[in-house]
Amino acid sequence: MVVTSIHYTFANEDADRVESLFRELVEESVKEPGVVRFDVARSTDTPNVFALWEVYRDQDAIDAHYASEHFARLVVNGIRPLGRQRNAVNAVPIEMDRMN
């Protein structure tokens, strides 16, 4: 498995619009066969900050996600252009490291 953790910061005036885009992204992404989990949360302290927790079966699943129509429409052409800051980390669960 591969985990992607992303924090986005948006302008205050874009936050509600972005939440709507994220809701649609979650709805579409969880339908993908290689997506194990896809969560988006909005900060209660700073409502223009969002945290994503994406879990994929493998790198092929990530590649399929990036190649999807909904990723291009919602992320590339919707969410990312509105982002003021984006911090992403790709990681492998430590349980998996112990098995190798």
Summary of the structure (lengths in Angstrom):
residues: 100
radius of gyration: 13.9
end to end distance: 12.6
largest distance: 46.4
contacts: 284
relative contact order: 0.28
helix: 47%
strand: 34%
